[in-house]
Amino acid sequence: MVTLKQIEAFYWACTLGSFEAAAQKLNTAQSTISKRIQEFEIHSKVLLFDRTKRTVRLTMKGQELLRHAEEMLNRRNAMVL
């Protein structure tokens, strides 16, 4: 099952441009972000990033899922406010 923590790690890595920046934003280690995103890919059976370069480059499916991730996080934030 995909978790909100995995979705959040994916969203911030995309938004901020790196796993390291996402880790800083979420007050966790870069390795934790990497693991959450890897688990997200495994559970969703989708390759989210093009890993041929060191930058965060989304696949086409990753771009599609980013929109859904943002929507889910916005809904979560609306629930807790």
C-alpha positions in Angstrom: 0.0 0.0 0.0 1.2 3.5 -0.8 1.4 5.8 2.2 1.0 9.5 2.6 4.7 9.7 3.8 5.7 8.1 0.5 3.5 10.5 -1.5 4.9 13.5 0.5 8.5 12.4 -0.1 7.8 12.2 -3.8 6.0 15.5 -4.0 8.7 17.5 -2.2 11.5 15.8 -4.1 9.8 16.9 -7.3 8.9 20.4 -6.1 12.3 21.2 -4.5 14.3 19.4 -7.2 16.3 16.9 -5.1 16.0 14.2 -2.6 18.3 16.1 -0.3 16.1 19.2 -0.3 13.0 17.1 0.3 14.8 15.5 3.3 15.6 18.9 4.7 12.0 20.1 4.2 10.7 17.0 6.0 13.3 17.0 8.7 14.6 13.5 7.8 17.6 11.8 6.1 18.1 11.7 2.4 18.2 7.9 2.6 14.7 8.0 4.1 13.4 10.0 1.2 15.1 7.6 -1.2 13.6 4.6 0.5 10.1 6.1 0.6 10.2 6.9 -3.1 11.5 3.5 -3.9 8.7 1.9 -1.9 6.2 4.1 -3.7 7.5 2.9 -7.1 7.4 -0.7 -6.0 3.8 -0.5 -4.6 2.5 1.5 -7.5 4.5 -0.6 -10.1 5.5 2.7 -11.8 8.9 4.1 -12.5 8.6 7.7 -11.3 12.0 9.1 -12.1 14.5 8.9 -15.0 17.6 8.0 -13.1 20.1 8.4 -15.9 21.2 11.7 -14.5 21.7 13.0 -10.9 18.9 15.5 -11.2 15.3 14.8 -10.4 13.7 14.1 -13.8 10.2 12.7 -13.8 9.0 10.1 -16.2 5.7 10.8 -18.0 3.9 8.6 -15.5 5.7 10.5 -12.7 4.4 13.8 -14.0 0.9 12.4 -14.0 1.2 11.1 -10.5 2.7 14.4 -9.3 -0.6 16.1 -9.9 -2.5 13.5 -7.9 0.1 13.7 -5.1 -0.4 17.4 -4.8 -4.2 17.0 -4.7 -3.9 14.3 -2.0 -1.6 16.4 0.1 -3.9 19.5 -0.3 -6.9 17.4 0.8 -5.0 16.0 3.8 -4.0 19.6 4.8 -7.6 20.7 4.5 -8.7 17.9 6.8 -6.4 18.7 9.6 -7.0 22.5 9.6 
